[in-house]
Amino acid sequence: MKRVWASLSITTFFIIALLPPLPTKATNEDIWQGTVTITAKDPLTLQQVTNRPDCDFREVSTKIFSPPLDDLITVLSSGNYIANNLGTKCVLSNNQGYFTNSTYSHEAFGPAYELEQPASSTSWYDPAPASDPVLLINKPAFSTVYTVGVEYDFASNGQPTLSLTNVKWHYNGGALPLVDMNGNSVRLSNHAFSANGRFMAVRYNGVVAIVDFDDLSLTPVGYFSSWANNSELAISPNGRYVAVENNGIYVFDAENCQTSYAYGHWDLIQTISPLGCTKSPNLRSQLLSTMGVSQLVSDFQRIRFLGDSSTLYIGAGVRRADAPPNLSGPSAYDWTEYSLRPDGFQTTTSGYLAMGDSFSSGEGDTEGSLWYESGTDEHGDKTTFAGRNLCHLSRRSYPYLMAMNLGYLTSNIDSPPADGLFHSVACSGAKMHNITGIIGEKQDDGSSVDFAITDNQYRYNTLSQIGIWQPGVTKQLNFIEKSTTPTGQDRSQINPELITLSIGGNDVGFGPKIMACVNVGTCPFADTYDDSYRAQAVMEMAKELDNLTKTYEKLKQSAPESRIYVIGYPQFVQSFGGTCASNVLLDDQERQFV
């Protein structure tokens, strides 16, 4: 995607005025042992209290096909169906798709598949938010415990099937079972996901533990000899803190826990608090004092950590004065959310990372030969992509200018130092899959068609002067997460205080549409006499909204403590004022469209 040079100058300095100074790095040792500030937040509805915090309540429908029916391929492609409206449902989503208790869909909107084995009192699917894992839960009738399997590719490990007039989703099976060191199924009493879906807090045999979905390792953090029936768990996005509401409110810190078990070697014989883990004092009395009520008329549900892992949110209920004496459960209470934040918390983030496409990289620098980073203006071999990299990362792009103004970068004359506080990995032409990844990297010979769909836009260049910070040679999330280059060099995990991102324009074909409009004649996208192409362009953009949301979610998952600023695209053509000059060739309709 090309852009007019310096078109973002106003946006750049506006953002600079909003950004905070570089913070002090800290380790947050034992912060939950100290004073905690509790603040009343917003009221909660009964619907919010009784469902997962990430529920999206909306109308859901399934496809019911009307005759004539044929083979499955014909039915799926014919569009000969009616939508069966199921009403408003709690929709849970992750990278695998969209789930209700009885439906599944790859897409955010439109008719869903009916699950071939819908959720029941004994089995259901539970997607970890903003990530890949989907839990397959089996709970015997009248039991208080359940077994779990973990599926990382639910979307691909299944297919639609035709059942009479209904199209259902058939899951093929094969999920990884959670088992102990003897191969026996682990029986859980409770579980809760982190907001980014990376971790899960679980309870078994009185033990509270952390499961890391990256490797299914288990880290015990605490133990209770008895449990209330309505006990609750929460785990922070960084996997460090586990909150427990069980006849009291406690927060465990797993930073120095000394025991962890690899998958397949879980040792569940645990009757004492694990060594190294710390546990906060009971925070319930302080919360009750803030609420101004006694324990006898209170209840607690919906506990969760968000954002930078520093704050615990709890839904606190006060029994309604008009509630009948025999009425129990959440409906008997008025609910308010409270935040609990340790006074000693300090962010552990530092530095600034710029990500995105050409609007961030600096495409179009009129003195690119002087200002493009070494190795990002290399044409190489177009047929094999050997030595090719056209990311066009300019040291005059707005991230470099912001970095200098914010004190992250001393000068943009030379490349940032490898151990510096600022780096840009933006690359001209980047699409959303180049940020988060889809199918993996390609480092051998290939054409532009091959590299259009891979996570990396270009091959890794061992001779590049910017080393492991070469843009375009891997998905951009790999510069945040711990990863390895094709030559075996380690990229350490980083925790930026600040991230900026511009992305999405290439996904909706911004460049080709602009090129069509600057040619002689009115481009079809701008033709007001035939709005079918304009409607098509609008639909293309609307279809990318869900992918854009997932991109933001994945970035936040990888950098839960970072402040992420999404940078919009500038309006470089006015929407009023007639036809442009002959050197631009945008007529009035095209100018309004652009």
URLINLIN-V309201 format. One record per residue. N is the residue number from 0. RES is the residue in three letters. PHI is phi in degrees with one decimal (999 if undefined). Layout:
BEGIN
n=N res=RES phi=PHI
n=N res=RES phi=PHI
END
This chain:
BEGIN
n=0 res=MET phi=999
n=1 res=LYS phi=-92.0
n=2 res=ARG phi=-150.4
n=3 res=VAL phi=-79.2
n=4 res=TRP phi=-61.9
n=5 res=ALA phi=71.0
n=6 res=SER phi=-72.9
n=7 res=LEU phi=-104.5
n=8 res=SER phi=-61.0
n=9 res=ILE phi=-66.3
n=10 res=THR phi=-60.1
n=11 res=THR phi=-56.7
n=12 res=PHE phi=-76.5
n=13 res=PHE phi=-65.9
n=14 res=ILE phi=-67.3
n=15 res=ILE phi=-55.5
n=16 res=ALA phi=-66.3
n=17 res=LEU phi=-91.9
n=18 res=LEU phi=-84.8
n=19 res=PRO phi=-82.1
n=20 res=PRO phi=-73.5
n=21 res=LEU phi=-63.0
n=22 res=PRO phi=-82.5
n=23 res=THR phi=-89.0
n=24 res=LYS phi=-79.7
n=25 res=ALA phi=-145.6
n=26 res=THR phi=-105.7
n=27 res=ASN phi=57.6
n=28 res=GLU phi=-66.1
n=29 res=ASP phi=54.6
n=30 res=ILE phi=-67.4
n=31 res=TRP phi=-79.8
n=32 res=GLN phi=-83.2
n=33 res=GLY phi=-93.9
n=34 res=THR phi=-72.6
n=35 res=VAL phi=-128.4
n=36 res=THR phi=-93.1
n=37 res=ILE phi=-113.2
n=38 res=THR phi=-132.7
n=39 res=ALA phi=-71.9
n=40 res=LYS phi=-112.0
n=41 res=ASP phi=-97.1
n=42 res=PRO phi=-63.2
n=43 res=LEU phi=-117.0
n=44 res=THR phi=-81.8
n=45 res=LEU phi=-61.8
n=46 res=GLN phi=-63.0
n=47 res=GLN phi=-68.0
n=48 res=VAL phi=-68.4
n=49 res=THR phi=-96.1
n=50 res=ASN phi=-132.8
n=51 res=ARG phi=-61.2
n=52 res=PRO phi=-59.7
n=53 res=ASP phi=-93.5
n=54 res=CYS phi=-65.2
n=55 res=ASP phi=-110.3
n=56 res=PHE phi=-84.7
n=57 res=ARG phi=-158.5
n=58 res=GLU phi=-70.0
n=59 res=VAL phi=-127.9
n=60 res=SER phi=-133.3
n=61 res=THR phi=-121.4
n=62 res=LYS phi=-87.0
n=63 res=ILE phi=-120.9
n=64 res=PHE phi=-86.9
n=65 res=SER phi=-99.1
n=66 res=PRO phi=-60.3
n=67 res=PRO phi=-81.7
n=68 res=LEU phi=-100.0
n=69 res=ASP phi=-136.8
n=70 res=ASP phi=-67.7
n=71 res=LEU phi=-60.1
n=72 res=ILE phi=-60.4
n=73 res=THR phi=-64.4
n=74 res=VAL phi=-63.4
n=75 res=LEU phi=-67.5
n=76 res=SER phi=-98.5
n=77 res=SER phi=-76.8
n=78 res=GLY phi=73.0
n=79 res=ASN phi=-88.7
n=80 res=TYR phi=-148.6
n=81 res=ILE phi=-119.2
n=82 res=ALA phi=-90.1
n=83 res=ASN phi=-93.2
n=84 res=ASN phi=-74.8
n=85 res=LEU phi=-93.5
n=86 res=GLY phi=89.8
n=87 res=THR phi=-79.6
n=88 res=LYS phi=-129.8
n=89 res=CYS phi=-80.8
n=90 res=VAL phi=-101.9
n=91 res=LEU phi=-107.0
n=92 res=SER phi=-133.2
n=93 res=ASN phi=-152.9
n=94 res=ASN phi=-63.6
n=95 res=GLN phi=-86.8
n=96 res=GLY phi=143.7
n=97 res=TYR phi=-125.7
n=98 res=PHE phi=-121.6
n=99 res=THR phi=-118.9
n=100 res=ASN phi=-70.3
n=101 res=SER phi=-137.7
n=102 res=THR phi=-134.2
n=103 res=TYR phi=-146.6
n=104 res=SER phi=-147.9
n=105 res=HIS phi=-76.6
n=106 res=GLU phi=-105.8
n=107 res=ALA phi=-68.5
n=108 res=PHE phi=-129.1
n=109 res=GLY phi=94.4
n=110 res=PRO phi=-58.8
n=111 res=ALA phi=-104.6
n=112 res=TYR phi=-83.5
n=113 res=GLU phi=-75.6
n=114 res=LEU phi=-67.7
n=115 res=GLU phi=-62.4
n=116 res=GLN phi=-121.6
n=117 res=PRO phi=-64.6
n=118 res=ALA phi=-62.1
n=119 res=SER phi=-144.9
n=120 res=SER phi=-70.7
n=121 res=THR phi=-116.3
n=122 res=SER phi=-155.8
n=123 res=TRP phi=-166.4
n=124 res=TYR phi=-102.8
n=125 res=ASP phi=-135.0
n=126 res=PRO phi=-79.4
n=127 res=ALA phi=-73.8
n=128 res=PRO phi=-65.3
n=129 res=ALA phi=56.4
n=130 res=SER phi=-151.4
n=131 res=ASP phi=-97.7
n=132 res=PRO phi=-62.2
n=133 res=VAL phi=-125.8
n=134 res=LEU phi=-85.3
n=135 res=LEU phi=-106.6
n=136 res=ILE phi=-105.5
n=137 res=ASN phi=-125.6
n=138 res=LYS phi=-126.9
n=139 res=PRO phi=-58.3
n=140 res=ALA phi=-56.2
n=141 res=PHE phi=68.4
n=142 res=SER phi=-94.2
n=143 res=THR phi=-102.7
n=144 res=VAL phi=-125.6
n=145 res=TYR phi=-148.7
n=146 res=THR phi=-104.1
n=147 res=VAL phi=-136.9
n=148 res=GLY phi=-117.3
n=149 res=VAL phi=-115.9
n=150 res=GLU phi=-112.1
n=151 res=TYR phi=-97.4
n=152 res=ASP phi=-139.5
n=153 res=PHE phi=-60.2
n=154 res=ALA phi=-64.7
n=155 res=SER phi=-94.7
n=156 res=ASN phi=-92.5
n=157 res=GLY phi=-179.1
n=158 res=GLN phi=-160.8
n=159 res=PRO phi=-73.4
n=160 res=THR phi=-132.0
n=161 res=LEU phi=-102.8
n=162 res=SER phi=-126.9
n=163 res=LEU phi=55.1
n=164 res=THR phi=-100.3
n=165 res=ASN phi=-103.4
n=166 res=VAL phi=-98.1
n=167 res=LYS phi=-114.9
n=168 res=TRP phi=-99.9
n=169 res=HIS phi=-102.2
n=170 res=TYR phi=-87.3
n=171 res=ASN phi=-78.1
n=172 res=GLY phi=90.5
n=173 res=GLY phi=99.8
n=174 res=ALA phi=-65.2
n=175 res=LEU phi=-74.5
n=176 res=PRO phi=-77.9
n=177 res=LEU phi=-80.2
n=178 res=VAL phi=-129.8
n=179 res=ASP phi=-88.9
n=180 res=MET phi=-64.9
n=181 res=ASN phi=-100.1
n=182 res=GLY phi=84.7
n=183 res=ASN phi=-83.8
n=184 res=SER phi=-62.7
n=185 res=VAL phi=-77.8
n=186 res=ARG phi=-107.2
n=187 res=LEU phi=-95.2
n=188 res=SER phi=-104.6
n=189 res=ASN phi=-165.6
n=190 res=HIS phi=-154.7
n=191 res=ALA phi=-153.1
n=192 res=PHE phi=-93.4
n=193 res=SER phi=-72.0
n=194 res=ALA phi=-61.6
n=195 res=ASN phi=-96.7
n=196 res=GLY phi=74.4
n=197 res=ARG phi=-78.9
n=198 res=PHE phi=-126.1
n=199 res=MET phi=-139.4
n=200 res=ALA phi=-90.0
n=201 res=VAL phi=-131.7
n=202 res=ARG phi=-129.3
n=203 res=TYR phi=-150.9
n=204 res=ASN phi=49.2
n=205 res=GLY phi=85.9
n=206 res=VAL phi=-93.2
n=207 res=VAL phi=-104.5
n=208 res=ALA phi=-144.8
n=209 res=ILE phi=-113.3
n=210 res=VAL phi=-110.2
n=211 res=ASP phi=-96.3
n=212 res=PHE phi=-68.2
n=213 res=ASP phi=-64.4
n=214 res=ASP phi=-138.5
n=215 res=LEU phi=56.5
n=216 res=SER phi=-79.6
n=217 res=LEU phi=-123.0
n=218 res=THR phi=-124.9
n=219 res=PRO phi=-67.2
n=220 res=VAL phi=-123.4
n=221 res=GLY phi=-169.0
n=222 res=TYR phi=-146.9
n=223 res=PHE phi=-126.4
n=224 res=SER phi=-74.8
n=225 res=SER phi=-142.3
n=226 res=TRP phi=-133.1
n=227 res=ALA phi=-76.9
n=228 res=ASN phi=-64.5
n=229 res=ASN phi=-105.3
n=230 res=SER phi=-64.2
n=231 res=GLU phi=-134.4
n=232 res=LEU phi=-126.0
n=233 res=ALA phi=-152.1
n=234 res=ILE phi=-137.1
n=235 res=SER phi=-75.9
n=236 res=PRO phi=-59.7
n=237 res=ASN phi=-88.6
n=238 res=GLY phi=73.4
n=239 res=ARG phi=-92.0
n=240 res=TYR phi=-112.1
n=241 res=VAL phi=-124.1
n=242 res=ALA phi=-100.8
n=243 res=VAL phi=-131.2
n=244 res=GLU phi=-108.7
n=245 res=ASN phi=-152.6
n=246 res=ASN phi=53.3
n=247 res=GLY phi=153.3
n=248 res=ILE phi=-120.5
n=249 res=TYR phi=-132.4
n=250 res=VAL phi=-125.8
n=251 res=PHE phi=-95.7
n=252 res=ASP phi=-109.3
n=253 res=ALA phi=-94.2
n=254 res=GLU phi=-55.8
n=255 res=ASN phi=-112.7
n=256 res=CYS phi=-61.0
n=257 res=GLN phi=-98.9
n=258 res=THR phi=-122.3
n=259 res=SER phi=-147.0
n=260 res=TYR phi=-121.3
n=261 res=ALA phi=-71.1
n=262 res=TYR phi=-58.5
n=263 res=GLY phi=88.7
n=264 res=HIS phi=-127.1
n=265 res=TRP phi=-65.2
n=266 res=ASP phi=-102.1
n=267 res=LEU phi=-95.3
n=268 res=ILE phi=-82.4
n=269 res=GLN phi=-141.8
n=270 res=THR phi=-122.8
n=271 res=ILE phi=-127.5
n=272 res=SER phi=-64.8
n=273 res=PRO phi=-59.5
n=274 res=LEU phi=-66.9
n=275 res=GLY phi=90.4
n=276 res=CYS phi=-76.0
n=277 res=THR phi=-118.2
n=278 res=LYS phi=-131.4
n=279 res=SER phi=-72.9
n=280 res=PRO phi=-62.7
n=281 res=ASN phi=-67.5
n=282 res=LEU phi=-93.7
n=283 res=ARG phi=-66.4
n=284 res=SER phi=-62.3
n=285 res=GLN phi=-67.0
n=286 res=LEU phi=-66.2
n=287 res=LEU phi=-60.9
n=288 res=SER phi=-63.9
n=289 res=THR phi=-64.9
n=290 res=MET phi=-71.9
n=291 res=GLY phi=76.7
n=292 res=VAL phi=-134.5
n=293 res=SER phi=-98.2
n=294 res=GLN phi=-63.4
n=295 res=LEU phi=-68.1
n=296 res=VAL phi=-117.0
n=297 res=SER phi=-126.4
n=298 res=ASP phi=-152.2
n=299 res=PHE phi=-134.0
n=300 res=GLN phi=-149.6
n=301 res=ARG phi=55.0
n=302 res=ILE phi=-98.9
n=303 res=ARG phi=-163.6
n=304 res=PHE phi=-105.4
n=305 res=LEU phi=-134.6
n=306 res=GLY phi=58.5
n=307 res=ASP phi=-86.1
n=308 res=SER phi=72.0
n=309 res=SER phi=-88.1
n=310 res=THR phi=-127.3
n=311 res=LEU phi=-102.6
n=312 res=TYR phi=-111.4
n=313 res=ILE phi=-133.3
n=314 res=GLY phi=-84.2
n=315 res=ALA phi=-113.6
n=316 res=GLY phi=-110.5
n=317 res=VAL phi=-114.6
n=318 res=ARG phi=-60.9
n=319 res=ARG phi=-68.7
n=320 res=ALA phi=-65.4
n=321 res=ASP phi=-92.9
n=322 res=ALA phi=-71.8
n=323 res=PRO phi=-56.9
n=324 res=PRO phi=-57.1
n=325 res=ASN phi=-90.0
n=326 res=LEU phi=-85.5
n=327 res=SER phi=-122.2
n=328 res=GLY phi=91.8
n=329 res=PRO phi=-59.3
n=330 res=SER phi=-67.3
n=331 res=ALA phi=-85.3
n=332 res=TYR phi=-126.2
n=333 res=ASP phi=-96.4
n=334 res=TRP phi=-114.7
n=335 res=THR phi=-137.8
n=336 res=GLU phi=-89.9
n=337 res=TYR phi=-120.7
n=338 res=SER phi=-107.2
n=339 res=LEU phi=-121.1
n=340 res=ARG phi=-132.1
n=341 res=PRO phi=-64.0
n=342 res=ASP phi=-65.4
n=343 res=GLY phi=-87.8
n=344 res=PHE phi=-69.3
n=345 res=GLN phi=-133.0
n=346 res=THR phi=-65.6
n=347 res=THR phi=-104.0
n=348 res=THR phi=-84.8
n=349 res=SER phi=-159.9
n=350 res=GLY phi=90.9
n=351 res=TYR phi=-137.2
n=352 res=LEU phi=-121.4
n=353 res=ALA phi=-99.0
n=354 res=MET phi=-131.3
n=355 res=GLY phi=131.0
n=356 res=ASP phi=-105.2
n=357 res=SER phi=-64.6
n=358 res=PHE phi=-67.4
n=359 res=SER phi=-95.6
n=360 res=SER phi=-76.3
n=361 res=GLY phi=101.7
n=362 res=GLU phi=-53.3
n=363 res=GLY phi=93.4
n=364 res=ASP phi=-56.8
n=365 res=THR phi=-67.5
n=366 res=GLU phi=-123.0
n=367 res=GLY phi=-58.7
n=368 res=SER phi=-62.2
n=369 res=LEU phi=-94.5
n=370 res=TRP phi=-109.0
n=371 res=TYR phi=-67.4
n=372 res=GLU phi=-58.9
n=373 res=SER phi=-55.7
n=374 res=GLY phi=88.0
n=375 res=THR phi=-111.3
n=376 res=ASP phi=-134.4
n=377 res=GLU phi=-113.5
n=378 res=HIS phi=-76.7
n=379 res=GLY phi=52.6
n=380 res=ASP phi=-98.7
n=381 res=LYS phi=-66.9
n=382 res=THR phi=-82.5
n=383 res=THR phi=-117.8
n=384 res=PHE phi=68.9
n=385 res=ALA phi=-66.7
n=386 res=GLY phi=68.8
n=387 res=ARG phi=-99.1
n=388 res=ASN phi=-161.3
n=389 res=LEU phi=-118.8
n=390 res=CYS phi=-64.3
n=391 res=HIS phi=51.1
n=392 res=LEU phi=-86.9
n=393 res=SER phi=-98.6
n=394 res=ARG phi=-77.3
n=395 res=ARG phi=-107.0
n=396 res=SER phi=-70.2
n=397 res=TYR phi=-61.6
n=398 res=PRO phi=-61.4
n=399 res=TYR phi=-64.7
n=400 res=LEU phi=-65.8
n=401 res=MET phi=-63.6
n=402 res=ALA phi=-59.4
n=403 res=MET phi=-69.2
n=404 res=ASN phi=-66.1
n=405 res=LEU phi=-90.1
n=406 res=GLY phi=87.1
n=407 res=TYR phi=-84.1
n=408 res=LEU phi=-138.6
n=409 res=THR phi=-75.2
n=410 res=SER phi=-153.6
n=411 res=ASN phi=-103.4
n=412 res=ILE phi=-68.2
n=413 res=ASP phi=-111.2
n=414 res=SER phi=-63.6
n=415 res=PRO phi=-59.9
n=416 res=PRO phi=-64.9
n=417 res=ALA phi=-60.7
n=418 res=ASP phi=-105.1
n=419 res=GLY phi=-79.6
n=420 res=LEU phi=-87.3
n=421 res=PHE phi=-129.4
n=422 res=HIS phi=-150.1
n=423 res=SER phi=-119.5
n=424 res=VAL phi=-118.9
n=425 res=ALA phi=-66.8
n=426 res=CYS phi=-144.9
n=427 res=SER phi=-57.7
n=428 res=GLY phi=88.3
n=429 res=ALA phi=-64.4
n=430 res=LYS phi=-114.5
n=431 res=MET phi=-59.8
n=432 res=HIS phi=-69.9
n=433 res=ASN phi=-77.3
n=434 res=ILE phi=-87.0
n=435 res=THR phi=-106.7
n=436 res=GLY phi=90.4
n=437 res=ILE phi=-135.9
n=438 res=ILE phi=-114.4
n=439 res=GLY phi=104.3
n=440 res=GLU phi=-95.7
n=441 res=LYS phi=-127.4
n=442 res=GLN phi=-118.4
n=443 res=ASP phi=-106.9
n=444 res=ASP phi=-58.8
n=445 res=GLY phi=-170.4
n=446 res=SER phi=-100.0
n=447 res=SER phi=-63.5
n=448 res=VAL phi=-65.3
n=449 res=ASP phi=-64.3
n=450 res=PHE phi=-78.4
n=451 res=ALA phi=-71.8
n=452 res=ILE phi=-115.3
n=453 res=THR phi=-82.8
n=454 res=ASP phi=-62.5
n=455 res=ASN phi=-95.9
n=456 res=GLN phi=-85.5
n=457 res=TYR phi=-141.2
n=458 res=ARG phi=-81.7
n=459 res=TYR phi=-69.0
n=460 res=ASN phi=-107.9
n=461 res=THR phi=-68.6
n=462 res=LEU phi=-96.3
n=463 res=SER phi=-62.7
n=464 res=GLN phi=-73.0
n=465 res=ILE phi=-96.1
n=466 res=GLY phi=54.5
n=467 res=ILE phi=-69.2
n=468 res=TRP phi=-95.4
n=469 res=GLN phi=-61.1
n=470 res=PRO phi=-78.9
n=471 res=GLY phi=84.9
n=472 res=VAL phi=-96.6
n=473 res=THR phi=-160.3
n=474 res=LYS phi=-62.3
n=475 res=GLN phi=-68.6
n=476 res=LEU phi=-63.2
n=477 res=ASN phi=-67.1
n=478 res=PHE phi=-82.4
n=479 res=ILE phi=-99.4
n=480 res=GLU phi=-79.3
n=481 res=LYS phi=-66.7
n=482 res=SER phi=-151.9
n=483 res=THR phi=-132.4
n=484 res=THR phi=-75.7
n=485 res=PRO phi=-59.3
n=486 res=THR phi=-95.7
n=487 res=GLY phi=91.5
n=488 res=GLN phi=-77.4
n=489 res=ASP phi=-85.7
n=490 res=ARG phi=-99.8
n=491 res=SER phi=-72.6
n=492 res=GLN phi=-65.4
n=493 res=ILE phi=-118.2
n=494 res=ASN phi=-131.4
n=495 res=PRO phi=-64.4
n=496 res=GLU phi=-72.2
n=497 res=LEU phi=-136.2
n=498 res=ILE phi=-131.4
n=499 res=THR phi=-115.2
n=500 res=LEU phi=-144.4
n=501 res=SER phi=-124.4
n=502 res=ILE phi=-160.9
n=503 res=GLY phi=119.8
n=504 res=GLY phi=-62.3
n=505 res=ASN phi=-69.3
n=506 res=ASP phi=-67.1
n=507 res=VAL phi=-100.7
n=508 res=GLY phi=69.9
n=509 res=PHE phi=-56.9
n=510 res=GLY phi=-59.0
n=511 res=PRO phi=-58.8
n=512 res=LYS phi=-67.3
n=513 res=ILE phi=-64.8
n=514 res=MET phi=-61.3
n=515 res=ALA phi=-65.1
n=516 res=CYS phi=-80.6
n=517 res=VAL phi=-85.7
n=518 res=ASN phi=-78.4
n=519 res=VAL phi=-64.2
n=520 res=GLY phi=90.5
n=521 res=THR phi=-82.0
n=522 res=CYS phi=-69.3
n=523 res=PRO phi=-61.5
n=524 res=PHE phi=-67.4
n=525 res=ALA phi=-104.0
n=526 res=ASP phi=-70.0
n=527 res=THR phi=-79.9
n=528 res=TYR phi=-83.3
n=529 res=ASP phi=-133.7
n=530 res=ASP phi=-89.1
n=531 res=SER phi=-66.7
n=532 res=TYR phi=-70.5
n=533 res=ARG phi=-62.7
n=534 res=ALA phi=-63.1
n=535 res=GLN phi=-63.1
n=536 res=ALA phi=-63.7
n=537 res=VAL phi=-63.7
n=538 res=MET phi=-65.1
n=539 res=GLU phi=-60.3
n=540 res=MET phi=-68.8
n=541 res=ALA phi=-63.7
n=542 res=LYS phi=-67.4
n=543 res=GLU phi=-85.9
n=544 res=LEU phi=-60.0
n=545 res=ASP phi=-64.8
n=546 res=ASN phi=-64.0
n=547 res=LEU phi=-64.3
n=548 res=THR phi=-62.0
n=549 res=LYS phi=-64.6
n=550 res=THR phi=-62.8
n=551 res=TYR phi=-62.6
n=552 res=GLU phi=-63.7
n=553 res=LYS phi=-65.3
n=554 res=LEU phi=-65.1
n=555 res=LYS phi=-66.9
n=556 res=GLN phi=-62.9
n=557 res=SER phi=-77.0
n=558 res=ALA phi=-135.1
n=559 res=PRO phi=-64.8
n=560 res=GLU phi=-95.0
n=561 res=SER phi=-80.4
n=562 res=ARG phi=-89.0
n=563 res=ILE phi=-108.6
n=564 res=TYR phi=-113.5
n=565 res=VAL phi=-88.2
n=566 res=ILE phi=-96.9
n=567 res=GLY phi=-77.4
n=568 res=TYR phi=-90.1
n=569 res=PRO phi=-73.9
n=570 res=GLN phi=-89.7
n=571 res=PHE phi=-99.1
n=572 res=VAL phi=-131.2
n=573 res=GLN phi=-68.6
n=574 res=SER phi=-88.7
n=575 res=PHE phi=-144.7
n=576 res=GLY phi=115.1
n=577 res=GLY phi=90.2
n=578 res=THR phi=-82.1
n=579 res=CYS phi=-74.6
n=580 res=ALA phi=-66.6
n=581 res=SER phi=-66.9
n=582 res=ASN phi=-80.2
n=583 res=VAL phi=-108.1
n=584 res=LEU phi=64.5
n=585 res=LEU phi=-102.0
n=586 res=ASP phi=-82.2
n=587 res=ASP phi=-62.0
n=588 res=GLN phi=-65.2
n=589 res=GLU phi=-66.8
n=590 res=ARG phi=-63.9
n=591 res=GLN phi=-66.9
n=592 res=PHE phi=-65.0
n=593 res=VAL phi=-66.2
END
